[in-house]
């Protein structure tokens, strides 16, 4: 519970209606309390940090001036939504964020009426808000619609599709550009440079506006200045981009100057049509370590605010670390390798590569579709591109994967991180469907390593395969396999029988192998490390089907259409009626929790596999040990 002595104003706010009862002069002090409470809460529980600190004043101003939730407020991505959640009735639960049964890490419609649109991926806010604005117009409702998007979000092409449409319809839409010059990493590309030029022209803007105020309206000089205004803006101020889209542009203004922010929002609030307010903020504002180290403080675990983050050496390498090492080793051996990431340098493990091979590293911004087609173009000219991407983000480039890479059978390697359940970031970030949506694509090799060393080997296999290939691996660490330095490729489409048993055969695809081996040893079952989802090791599957009474497929992927379905399809074509049990992710979206909790919930940890097998075939239960003490 909040301490009213430390947070006298914030403690009184259980909804934006309470906020709007405050005198406007109290708001700067409220913002100070909100920022301190956010630091205290995230330091205690962990979570997204820097982005929320950067929008404290903006969040206060928006909920103060707009009649939320009747007026719609749409956040892009949602990394910055913690202050919003605190002010909208979830203050005392903010320490549960990202935990099982706690608050969702991003805006979620089921959680609150104030979360008007569920998010987790970038660049969607303007489209969603425009849809709401058009719907309100059609229904004759006078509500205000506000989209808040960062400059990082504007590197995604979907944002421009929405701007293109929004400027051509007479909808009441306010877009707030939260410009902090950051995504998760530093922003890249032409847009941040354009906005930087805009910042340097603020003095020009002030001079221009001051001159206009001093001149008599409709005077000859006034008309001359008005006529040349757009030409001057085109020369010095890139804000004409938004004007040409049809949005009335305001700004840039200091997003931490609350009185100025309130004044500016009042000015644009009651205007009609599409308009854009450019707000400049600092990610991590108010907590000096987060201002200095904006990348490290994007998302944090629990920490002591007095000390800041204390880096601890990892117990063992993560799969992302394995990929990072492999990429640098392979790049050193092959000058044709190119590394591509859609704005996930840190998360996908390209930091070291970007430093050692800067001329062969391309961060394309939050533009997954472009990343894939860029790789296709490079492959056409003899390069060997490696696209490092999260499973859930590759979903956004599915058409490009099929149309631009697979149909042309181009030599592009996809290193797919965060395959399967991911954990605290919830359903929007879970890679639950990649084996399903990848294995149906012709020409595409699909592999799922079971441990760290096999990850390195299968990445080598995929890279040396002269065509499109995907290697998907989970978040976090594996079982701790020793990693061999050799860049060794494995035979394509060949599985590995890890345990020879009888009666029952467990076919594990990727990370669930460790749990399958544990259950296999207990039940006396055979255990296969399948390695490849496509091409499937048909010879081993058929041999196990003919020599065992039943088969169990296990995957950290949706059961529907997944790797297990590939096994069932093979057996059906060969008319082998072997009893099958498919274990994997259920046909529903799993909520946020730890990866271990989600695996248990899905029944693909050792306990879940054992329970499911014995519920279907109790005859495979191990015989009681001689001399074991009876129950009771």
N, C-alpha and C positions, 0 to 999 in steps of 0.2 A: 504493500500500500504506500501511497505517496505521503511524504512528510509535509503537513500543512505549514509547519514553521519554516522549512526551507523553501517551499514553493507555494506561497500564500495565494497567488492568483491562479496558477495552474491547478491547484488542488480543488478549486471551485468550478472547474470546467469539465463537465461530463458530456457536453455536446457543443456544437457550434452556436446553438442558441444561447448558451451561457457566455460564450466568447463575445457574442454580439451585444451583450448587456454591459460590457466594459466600456469605460470612457476611452476614446481613441488615444488619449495621452498615456494610458496605461500599457498600451500594446508593446512598446519597446522593452519594458520590464518583463512583460509576459514572454516575449521572445527570448530574453535572457534566461528565464526560468526553464523554458521549453528546451533550450539548447543544453543547459546543465543536466536536466533530467534525462535527455536523450543520451548524453555521454555516460551518465551513471548507469542507465538501463542496459545499453549495449555492452559496456565494459563488464557488467555482471553476467550477461547471458550470451554475448556474441551476436553477430548478425551483420547486415549491411550498415555501413557507418558514415563514410565521408559524404555520400550523396545527400543523405538526410540532413546533415549539419549545414549543407550549402543552401537548403531551401527553407530554413526555419522561418525567416521573415516573409518569404513568399507564401508559405502555407498559412501563416497567421493572417496575412492580408487577404488572401482569397476567401477563407472561411468567414472573415469579418465582413467583407463587402458583398459576397454573393450568398444567396439564400439556399445554401446546400442543405439537404440533398435535392430539393426541388430544382434548383439550378444544378446542372451536371458538371462535375469536375472529373476529367479523364487524365490520368497520369500515364506517361510513357515508360515502359519497362517496369517501373515500380521500385527500383532500388532506393528511391528517395521518399518512400511513402511512410516511414516511421513517424515523423511529426504529424502527418495527416491522421494516422491511426490513433495517436495519443489524443488529438483534439476531437476525435469523433467517437468517444465512448469506450475506447480500448486502452486507456492510459494504464490501468492497473494490471493489464494482462500483457503489456509490451515485453516483459521479461520472458514470456513463453514463446516468443516468435521463433519460427523454424523448428520448434520441438513438437514431438508427437502429441496431438491433442491440443496444441497451442495455436497462437495466431499464425495465419499464413504469411509467408515472407513477402508476398506481393499483394496488391489489391485483389480482392476476391468477392464477387457479387453475393455469394451465399453467406459471407461473413458479416457484411454491413451494407445498409442502404446507401451509405456514403461512398462505397466502392462501386462506382457506376459501371465499370468495365474491367473484367479480369485480364491481367497482363502478366508478363514474364519475359516476353521477347520484345525487341525494340522496334520503334518506327511505326507503331500501330495507332497511336493516340489521335492523330489528325483524322484518319479515316473513320475511326469509331465515333469521334466527336462530330464529324460532318454528318454521319448517318443519323446521329441523335438530333442534330439541328434540323435536318431535312424532315425527320419524322415529327418533330415539334411543330414545324411550320405547317405540315400537312394536317395535323390535328388541331391547329389553331391555338396552340399553347405558347405562352409568352416567356417561357423559361430561358435562362441564359445557358450557353454551352461553352465550356472552357477546356482546351487541351493544353497540357504542359509537356513540352518535349525538349530534350537537351540537344546541344549541338552535336553530341555523339549520335543521338537518334536521327539527326538529319543527314547522317552519312548513309542511311538506308534508303534505297530507291522508293520504297513504298510511301515514304513521307512526301516525296515529290509527286507521286501519282495523286495523293490526296490534295496537295496544294494545287496541282493542275486542275483538278475537278472543283475544289472548293472556291477558287477564284472565279469560276464560271457559273456559279449558282448564287441566288440571292438568299443565302442562309445566314442566320445570326450566329456567327462563330468567332470566338476569340482564341487565337493561338498564342501561347506564351513560350517564347524561345528562351530556355534557361541555359545561358552560355557560360560554361565554366572551363572551356578548352580541354575537357577530359571526357573520355568514355570510361572504360575500366583502365586502359592504358591511356597514353597521350593520344589525342585525336590525330588522324592522318588525312591526307588528301587536300583537295583544293578548297573545300568549304571552310575549314578552320582558318586557312590563310585569308579567305575573303572576309570572314568575321573579324580577324585581327586587323585587316585594313580598315574595316568599319570602326573599330575601336580607336584607331589612330586619327580618325576623322571627326571625333566628337567635338574638338575645338572648332573645326569648320562648321559643324552643325550649329553650335552655339552662336558663332558669328553671324551665320546666315539668318537664324531665327531672330537674333537681336536687331539686325538691320531691318527685317520685315516689320517688326513691332514699331520701329521708329519712323518708318515711312508711312505717309498718308495713303490709305487704301485707294486703289484705282488711279493713283498718280502715274505719270509717265514712267518714272523710275521704278515704281512698285510693279507695274505691268512688265517692264523689261526684266526685273529680277525674277518674277514669276515665270516668264517665258523660258528663261535660262536655268531655272532651278533644276529641272530634270536632267539637263545636260551636265550641270555641275555635279549632281548626285551620281550620274553615270561615270564621271571622271574620277571622283574622289570617294564616293560612298556606295558600296555594293548593295545597299538596301534596295536598290532598284530591282534586284532579283525578285524580291517579294512583291514589290509594286507591280512588276510585269506579270506575276502570277494572278494579280487581281486583289491582293491583300493590302489594306491600308496599313502602312508601317509606322510604328512609333518606337523611339528609342535611339540608341541604347541607354539604359538607366542602371544605376547601382542597385542591385537586388538585395543589398544589406542595409540600405538607407530606408528604413520602414516608412517614415513620413513621405519621402519621395515616391516610394512604391505605392502607398495608399493614394496619393494624389494622381499618379499616372493611371492606376486602375480605375479610379473614379472617372477619369477623362474618357477612357476607352469603353467602360462598362456599358453605358447606355447608348453608344453608337450602334448603328445597324450594319449588316453586311459582314463580309470576312475581313478581319483585321489581325495584325500581329504585333505583339509587344515584346521587344527585345530586352531581356533582363540579364545583367552580367553578375555572376556569383562566383564564389570560391568554394571548391569542393573541400570539405573538412573544416569549414569556417568555424572559428571559435575554439578549436582544439589544436594548438600549434603543431604537435607532431603529425596530425592528420593533414594539416595545410602543407607541411614540408614534404611528407611522404604520401602523396595522394594515392598512388597505386597500392602500396602496402595496406593502407587503411580503407580501401574500398569495401572490403568485407573482412571481419576479424572474428577470432574466438574471444573468450573471456580474457580480460587483461586488467591490470591495475592502472587507473587513469593517471596516477602520480608518476608511474614509471613508463607507461606506454607499452608497446608490443615488445616482448622479449622473445627473440628467435631461438627455437630449440632445434637441434639437429634431428632429422627424422630417424626413426628406428631402422627403417629400410626404405629402399627405393620404391616410389609409386610407379604405376604403369606410365603415367605422364613423364616421369623422370627417365624411364626406360626409352620411351620414344625420343625424348630430347637428346639423349646420348647417341641413340641409333642414327638420328638425323644428321648430327654433326659428323659421326664416323662415316656414314655413307656419302655425305657431301665431300668429305676429304678424299674419298676414293673415286668419285664420279663428278666431274665439273659440270655435267649437264643437269644435276639436281637443282631444282628451284623449290623453295619453301613458301607456301601461301597460307595466310590465315585471315578470316573475317573478324578482325578486331579482338582476337583472343590470344595474344602473344603469351601472356602469363599463364592463363588457364590451360592452353594446349601445349605448353612446354617449348616455346620457340625463343625464349629470351637469349639463351646461349647462342643459338644459331644466328639470331639477328645481329649479335655482336661479332661473331667469328666470320660470318659470310654476309655482310650487309648488302652487297650488290646482288645477292641471290635470294634475298628475303623481301617478301611483299605482304604488307598489312593493307588490305583493301578497305578497311572500315567495316561497318555493320552492313555488309553487302554480300550475303552468302551466294545469291544467284550469280553475281558478277565473279566471285571467287572461282566458281566451278567453270564458267565459260572462259574466263581468263586462262585457267589451267588447260582447257581444251585447245585454245588458240596456241598456247606455248607448245603443247604436245604435237600440234600440226607441223611445227617448225623444228622438231627434233629435240626439244627440251624434255626433261623428265620431272614434271611437277608433282609435288607432294602437297596435298591439301589437308591441313591439320584443322579439324573441325569437330565440334561436339555433335553427338548423335542427334540431339533435338534440334540443332541448328541446320543440319543437313536436310531435315524435312523441308526447310524453306527453299531449298534449291533442287527439289526432286525432279522437276521438269528438265532443268539443265543437266542433271545427272543422266537422265534417259536420253534426251534429245541431242545434247551437245557432246556428250562423252560416249555413252554406251552404243548408240546407234552407229556412230562413226568408229567404234572400237579403238578409241584413242588411249594412249599409254599414260594414264593418270592414276596415281596412287592416293587413296583416301585413308588417312589415319584418323579413325573415328573414336574420339575420347568420350567418356561418360556413357558408355553403352550399358543398358539395363537400368536398374533402379539406382538413383543418384543420392537421394537422401533429403537433407533439410530444405533444399530449394523447391521441392514439391513436383507436382505433375507437369508443370511447364518445362522443367529441365530434365525430366526423366527420359532416358533413351530406350523406351520400352518397345519400339516398333521397328528398329532398323533391320533386324534379321528378316522380318516379314516383308518390309518394302524393298529390301535389297535383293533377296533371293529370286524374286520374280522377274528381274531384269536380265535379258539375254546379254551375253558377252562378259558379264561381271563376275569376277572371282570374289568370294566372300569367306573370310576366315575369322575365327574367334579363338584367341590364345587362352590357355588354361593357367599359365603362370608367366612370370616376368621374362624368363629366358626364352620361352616359346613366343612371347610377344616380339622380342627382337628377331627371332628366326622367321616368324611369319611376316613381319614388316619387310625383311630382306626378300622373302619369297614373292610378296606382292610387288615390290619395286622391280624385281628382275623379270617378272611376268610381262610379256610384251602386249599389254592390253589393260583395260580398266580393272582395278583391284581394290578391295576394301578390307581393312583390318579393324575390327571393333574390339575395344577393351574397356574395362570398367574404371570407375573413379577409385582412387585410393590405392592401397597396396595389395599385393598378391600373397601367396603362401610362403614367399621368401626363397624362391628357387635361385640357385647360383647362376649368375649371368656370364655366359661365355663371351669373350671379346670378339671371336670370329664372326664375320658377317656371313652366316651360314643359311642357305635356303633349304626348305623342306620339300619333299615330293608333293606336288600339287594333287589335292584330292585324296590323300592318304591319311587315314586315322591311325591311332595307336591304341592297341589293346593293353591297358595298364594292369588289369587283373583278370586272371582266368578263373572262373567259378562255374557254377552249374545252376540250372533251373531258371534263374533270372539274370537278365543282362541290363545294365544301366548305361545309357548312351548320353554322355555329358558334352554339351557344347559350350566351351569357354570356361568362365570363372566357376560355375557350379561343380567342376570336376573334384575339387578338394572334398566337398560335402559328399559327393557320390562315392568317392573312395572310402570314406569313413563308413557309410552305410553298406557299401559292397562288402567290406571286411566283416562287418557284423552279420550280414545275411548270407555270406558265402556266394555272393553274386559276381558275375563278370562285370567289368567296368571298362568302357571304351572312352578314350579322349578323342572326340570326333574331329577337332581342329578346323575342318572345312564344312561350311554349310552349303557352299556351292563351289566346285562340284562335290557332291556327297560321295563318301567312300562306299559305293554300292556293294562292292564285293564283301566288305566286312559286315555291313548291315545284313545282307542276305545270309551270310554264314552264321551270324548270331541268331537270326530268325529261325534258321533250320535246326540249330542245336540247343535252343533254349525254349522254355515253356512260355515265357512272356518277356516283353521288352518295355523299358521305361525310358522315355526321352526327357532330358532335363536341360532347361535353358533359362537364362536371365533375360527374357524377352516375352512378349505377348504369345500365349499359346496359339491364338488364332492366326493361322497362316505362317507360323514360325518354323524353326528348324525341325521340330517334331512332325509338323505337317509334311515336310519333305520326306521324312522316313515313311510316314503312312502312305504317301503317294507312290513311293517306290514299291512298297509291299503290295499295294493294290494292283499295280501294273503287272507284278509277277504272280498275282493270285496266291499270295501267301497269307492265310488268315490267322496271323499270330496275334494273341491278345496284346493290346498296347495301352500304356498309360502315359499321357502327356502332362508333364509338370512344367510350369512356367508362370508368367504373370497373368493374373485373372483379367476378365473382360470388363474392367473398370479402371478408373484413374486412381492410383494410389496417392494418398496425401503425404504431406511432409513428415518425415521422421528420419532417424538415422538409417544408414544403409542396412545395418544388421537387423534393425527392427522391421524394415520393409521386406527383407528376404524371409524373415520368419513369418510375417503376415501373408506373404505369397506362398509359403510352404515349400520354399526351395533352399532352405538351410538343411542341415543334416537331420534335425528332429522332424521337420516337415516332410522330407523325402521318406524317411522311415515310416512315419505315420500314414502317409498316403499309400505306400506300397502295401503295408500290412492290412490297411482297411480294405484294399482291393483283393489281396491274396494272403489271407492269414496263414496259409500253409507254409509260407516262406519264413515265418518267425523262427528265430534260432531256438534250438532245443534248450531247455533249462540246464544249467550247469549241475553236474552231480555234486551233491553235498550242499547245494545252495539252501539257505535258510528259507523256509516257507513264510509267506506273509502272515502277519498276525501273531 
